[in-house]
Amino acid sequence: MPSESVALNPVLIYVSAWWGQFESIYVLAVLVSVLLVTRGHVDLAAVVLGVALMTKPQAAFFVVPIAAWLLGATGWRSTFRFGLIALATVAILWLPFVPGGGIQGYVRNLDAYGNQTFSIASLRAWNAWWIMQEASGGQFLADTATLFGPITGRTMAFALAALGELVVFLAVLQSPTRRNLALGVATSVLVCFSLLTAMHERYAFGALVFLTLGFAEPRIRAIWLVFNVVFMANLLAATPASTAIADILPEGGPVSIVGSLAILVLTAASLWVLVHPAAQPEGEATSAGQQLREPAAEGRSIPAQVVR
């Protein structure tokens, strides 16, 4: 069921096959990296994560829970090594573009997109900032506008997202299990999507994929099911495939506000479930992090059977 829920999911078909966006490419790379790292292939996982980061900047949404898991499960030396390998991968992938000024051009593009073209509170993403835009008359608002004193919308967004990411980091660090890593990645994406400005509607795609890994847990499955419906509605409202869909799901209005509130509730629910995992059966509640630190310190691969 979990594999079919992704492969045959209307969201995946709509975003990738119909719309032609490549969210599925960098999310696939992160998924492969997570599967590799939890099975002891830490160095290879770092390489794949480096590839993901070079595919699209939004892959950075995944870094916080992965770093927390590595610290909790393998210790700081292995985490530092992982980071160096990922950075080396990024550097190697940049080499062919250096003669053409690739790095400088990339930085210029990021600056243009972030500070000019897409300097918007919400780019049709149903989140906290979309609610603010709707309350302000349904017009796009610049996220560089001041809210109060010197505080801009973008500054406030980064502060709120940082608090949410801190909760994710600590939860995964304290209990570095496979379940918490997958849920932590999904929650990290939801936090960024819900609280950061300049979000496009499709940037929540990674949460849908990683919530699927927790399908066996009823609470996570419930979050996935509701999120799947709301996320698909957001995609259809933002880029309708027909005029009939546009009539049913207009870009703004009451439906979008309800959808935004639902996304915020789902984000809070995901944080709650991450911080309050279901009780383990007696005898199975040992700390995976404690069991993994010693093998990692000795340079051996992580035994997959102790990473729940």
C-alpha positions as CSV (number, residue, x, y, z in Angstrom):
1,M,0.0,0.0,0.0
2,P,2.7,2.6,0.9
3,S,4.5,2.2,-2.4
4,E,1.3,2.4,-4.4
5,S,0.2,5.5,-2.4
6,V,3.2,7.3,-3.9
7,A,3.5,5.8,-7.4
8,L,-0.2,6.1,-8.3
9,N,-0.8,9.2,-6.2
10,P,-2.6,12.0,-8.1
11,V,-0.3,14.5,-6.5
12,L,2.8,12.9,-8.1
13,I,1.1,12.6,-11.5
14,Y,-0.1,16.2,-11.4
15,V,3.2,17.7,-10.3
16,S,5.5,15.6,-12.4
17,A,3.8,14.2,-15.4
18,W,1.2,16.9,-16.1
19,W,2.9,20.0,-14.7
20,G,6.5,19.0,-15.6
21,Q,8.0,20.2,-12.3
22,F,10.9,18.2,-10.8
23,E,10.1,18.1,-7.1
24,S,10.1,14.4,-7.4
25,I,13.7,14.3,-8.5
26,Y,15.4,16.0,-5.5
27,V,12.9,14.3,-3.1
28,L,13.8,10.9,-4.6
29,A,17.5,11.7,-4.0
30,V,16.8,12.6,-0.3
31,L,14.7,9.5,0.1
32,V,17.5,7.3,-1.2
33,S,20.0,9.1,1.1
34,V,17.7,8.5,4.1
35,L,17.3,4.8,3.2
36,L,21.1,4.5,2.8
37,V,22.1,6.2,6.0
38,T,19.7,4.1,8.1
39,R,21.2,1.0,6.7
40,G,24.8,1.9,7.5
41,H,25.9,3.3,4.2
42,V,26.7,6.7,5.6
43,D,29.3,7.9,3.1
44,L,27.2,7.0,0.1
45,A,24.2,8.6,1.7
46,A,26.2,11.9,2.0
47,V,27.0,11.8,-1.7
48,V,23.4,11.3,-2.6
49,L,22.3,14.1,-0.3
50,G,24.9,16.4,-2.0
51,V,23.3,15.5,-5.3
52,A,19.9,16.5,-3.9
53,L,21.2,19.8,-2.7
54,M,22.6,20.5,-6.1
55,T,19.3,19.6,-7.8
56,K,17.2,22.3,-6.0
57,P,17.8,24.6,-3.0
58,Q,14.6,23.4,-1.4
59,A,16.4,20.1,-0.6
60,A,17.8,22.2,2.3
61,F,14.5,21.6,4.1
62,F,15.7,18.0,4.8
63,V,19.0,18.8,6.3
64,V,18.0,19.5,9.9
65,P,16.4,16.1,10.8
66,I,19.1,14.2,8.9
67,A,21.8,16.1,10.9
68,A,19.9,15.5,14.2
69,W,19.6,11.7,13.4
70,L,23.3,11.4,12.6
71,L,24.3,13.2,15.8
72,G,22.0,11.1,17.9
73,A,22.7,7.8,16.2
74,T,26.4,8.0,15.2
75,G,28.0,10.9,17.1
76,W,29.6,14.1,16.0
77,R,32.6,12.6,14.2
78,S,30.4,10.6,11.8
79,T,28.2,13.6,11.4
80,F,31.1,15.9,10.6
81,R,32.4,13.3,8.1
82,F,29.0,13.1,6.5
83,G,28.9,16.9,6.1
84,L,32.4,17.0,4.5
85,I,31.5,14.3,2.0
86,A,28.3,16.1,1.1
87,L,30.1,19.4,0.6
88,A,32.8,17.7,-1.4
89,T,30.1,16.2,-3.7
90,V,28.6,19.7,-4.1
91,A,32.1,21.1,-5.0
92,I,32.8,18.3,-7.5
93,L,29.4,18.8,-9.2
94,W,30.2,22.5,-9.5
95,L,33.5,22.0,-11.3
96,P,32.2,21.8,-14.9
97,F,30.4,25.1,-14.5
98,V,33.2,27.1,-12.9
99,P,34.8,28.2,-16.2
100,G,31.4,29.8,-17.3
101,G,31.0,31.6,-14.0
102,G,28.4,29.1,-12.8
103,I,28.7,29.7,-9.1
104,Q,28.5,33.5,-9.5
105,G,25.6,33.1,-11.9
106,Y,23.8,30.8,-9.5
107,V,24.2,33.3,-6.6
108,R,22.9,36.1,-8.9
109,N,19.9,34.0,-9.8
110,L,19.1,33.2,-6.2
111,D,19.4,36.9,-5.3
112,A,17.1,37.9,-8.2
113,Y,14.6,35.3,-7.3
114,G,14.7,35.9,-3.6
115,N,14.8,39.6,-3.5
116,Q,12.9,40.6,-6.7
117,T,10.9,38.1,-8.7
118,F,9.6,35.9,-5.9
119,S,9.9,38.3,-2.9
120,I,6.3,37.5,-2.0
121,A,4.6,36.5,1.3
122,S,3.0,33.4,-0.3
123,L,3.2,32.3,-4.0
124,R,-0.2,30.5,-3.8
125,A,1.0,28.1,-1.0
126,W,-1.7,27.6,1.5
127,N,0.1,28.5,4.6
128,A,0.2,31.2,7.4
129,W,1.3,33.9,5.0
130,W,-1.5,33.1,2.5
131,I,-4.0,33.8,5.2
132,M,-2.4,37.1,5.8
133,Q,-2.5,38.0,2.1
134,E,-6.2,37.0,1.9
135,A,-7.0,39.1,4.9
136,S,-5.2,42.0,3.2
137,G,-7.5,41.9,0.2
138,G,-6.2,38.9,-1.7
139,Q,-3.2,40.6,-3.3
140,F,0.4,39.4,-3.3
141,L,2.4,41.2,-0.6
142,A,6.1,41.7,-0.6
143,D,7.8,39.8,2.3
144,T,10.3,42.6,2.7
145,A,7.6,45.0,3.9
146,T,7.9,45.8,7.6
147,L,5.3,44.4,10.0
148,F,6.4,46.4,13.0
149,G,9.5,48.4,13.8
150,P,12.4,46.9,11.8
151,I,10.8,43.4,11.6
152,T,9.9,42.4,8.0
153,G,7.7,39.5,7.0
154,R,10.7,37.5,5.9
155,T,12.5,38.1,9.2
156,M,9.5,37.0,11.1
157,A,9.1,33.9,8.9
158,F,12.7,32.8,9.4
159,A,12.3,33.2,13.2
160,L,9.1,31.2,13.3
161,A,10.5,28.5,11.1
162,A,13.7,28.3,13.1
163,L,11.7,27.6,16.3
164,G,9.8,24.8,14.5
165,E,13.0,23.4,13.1
166,L,14.6,23.4,16.6
167,V,11.7,21.3,17.9
168,V,12.2,18.9,15.0
169,F,16.0,18.8,15.6
170,L,15.7,18.1,19.4
171,A,13.0,15.4,18.9
172,V,15.0,13.5,16.4
173,L,18.2,13.9,18.3
174,Q,16.7,12.6,21.5
175,S,15.2,9.5,19.8
176,P,17.1,8.7,16.6
177,T,15.0,5.9,15.2
178,R,14.0,5.3,11.6
179,R,10.5,6.3,12.4
180,N,11.5,9.6,13.8
181,L,13.9,10.3,11.0
182,A,11.2,9.8,8.3
183,L,8.6,11.7,10.3
184,G,11.2,14.4,11.2
185,V,12.0,15.0,7.5
186,A,8.2,15.2,6.7
187,T,7.7,17.6,9.6
188,S,10.6,19.7,8.7
189,V,9.2,20.2,5.2
190,L,5.8,21.1,6.7
191,V,7.3,23.6,9.1
192,C,9.2,25.4,6.2
193,F,6.1,25.3,4.0
194,S,3.8,26.6,6.6
195,L,5.9,29.3,8.1
196,L,8.4,30.6,5.5
197,T,7.6,33.3,3.0
198,A,8.0,32.9,-0.8
199,M,6.7,29.4,-0.8
200,H,5.2,27.9,-3.9
201,E,2.3,25.4,-3.4
202,R,4.4,22.4,-4.7
203,Y,7.2,22.8,-2.1
204,A,5.2,20.6,0.3
205,F,5.7,17.6,-1.9
206,G,8.5,16.1,0.2
207,A,6.2,15.9,3.3
208,L,3.7,13.7,1.4
209,V,6.5,11.2,0.4
210,F,8.1,10.9,3.8
211,L,4.8,10.6,5.7
212,T,4.2,7.5,3.6
213,L,7.1,5.8,5.3
214,G,5.1,6.0,8.6
215,F,1.9,4.5,7.0
216,A,1.8,1.6,9.5
217,E,1.2,4.1,12.4
218,P,-2.4,5.1,12.5
219,R,-1.7,8.7,13.6
220,I,0.8,9.3,10.8
221,R,-1.5,7.6,8.3
222,A,-4.4,10.0,9.3
223,I,-2.1,13.0,8.9
224,W,-1.1,11.7,5.4
225,L,-4.6,11.1,4.3
226,V,-5.9,14.6,5.2
227,F,-2.7,16.2,4.0
228,N,-3.0,14.4,0.7
229,V,-6.5,15.9,0.1
230,V,-5.6,19.4,1.1
231,F,-2.3,19.5,-0.8
232,M,-4.0,18.2,-4.0
233,A,-6.6,20.9,-3.6
234,N,-3.9,23.6,-3.2
235,L,-2.2,22.3,-6.4
236,L,-5.5,22.4,-8.3
237,A,-6.4,25.9,-7.1
238,A,-2.9,27.3,-7.9
239,T,-2.6,25.7,-11.4
240,P,-6.0,24.4,-12.5
241,A,-6.0,21.9,-15.3
242,S,-9.3,23.2,-16.6
243,T,-11.8,26.1,-16.3
244,A,-14.2,23.7,-14.5
245,I,-11.6,23.0,-11.8
246,A,-10.8,26.7,-11.5
247,D,-14.5,27.4,-10.9
248,I,-14.7,24.8,-8.2
249,L,-11.3,25.7,-6.6
250,P,-10.6,29.4,-7.1
251,E,-7.1,30.7,-6.3
252,G,-8.3,32.6,-3.3
253,G,-11.4,32.9,-1.1
254,P,-12.8,30.9,1.8
255,V,-11.7,27.5,0.6
256,S,-8.1,28.6,0.4
257,I,-8.3,30.0,4.0
258,V,-9.8,26.7,5.3
259,G,-7.1,24.8,3.4
260,S,-4.3,27.0,4.9
261,L,-5.7,26.5,8.4
262,A,-5.8,22.8,7.7
263,I,-2.1,22.8,6.7
264,L,-1.2,24.6,9.9
265,V,-3.1,22.1,12.0
266,L,-1.5,19.2,10.2
267,T,1.9,20.8,10.8
268,A,1.2,21.1,14.5
269,A,-0.1,17.5,14.6
270,S,3.0,16.3,12.9
271,L,5.2,18.1,15.4
272,W,3.1,16.6,18.2
273,V,3.3,13.1,16.9
274,L,7.1,13.5,16.4
275,V,7.6,14.7,20.0
276,H,5.2,12.2,21.5
277,P,5.8,8.8,19.7
278,A,3.6,5.9,20.4
279,A,4.7,3.7,23.3
280,Q,7.0,0.9,22.3
281,P,6.1,-2.7,23.5
282,E,8.0,-3.7,26.6
283,G,11.5,-4.8,25.7
284,E,11.7,-2.8,22.5
285,A,12.1,0.7,23.9
286,T,15.9,0.7,24.0
287,S,17.6,3.8,22.7
288,A,18.8,3.2,19.1
289,G,21.1,6.2,19.5
290,Q,22.9,4.5,22.4
291,Q,23.3,1.3,20.5
292,L,24.6,3.0,17.4
293,R,27.2,5.3,18.9
294,E,29.8,2.6,19.7
295,P,29.8,0.9,16.2
296,A,29.9,4.3,14.5
297,A,32.9,5.4,16.6
298,E,34.8,2.3,15.6
299,G,34.1,3.0,12.0
300,R,31.9,0.0,11.4
301,S,28.6,0.3,9.4
302,I,25.4,1.0,11.4
303,P,23.5,-2.3,12.1
304,A,20.2,-1.8,10.5
305,Q,18.3,-4.0,12.9
306,V,18.7,-1.7,15.8
307,V,17.4,1.4,13.9
308,R,13.7,1.1,14.4
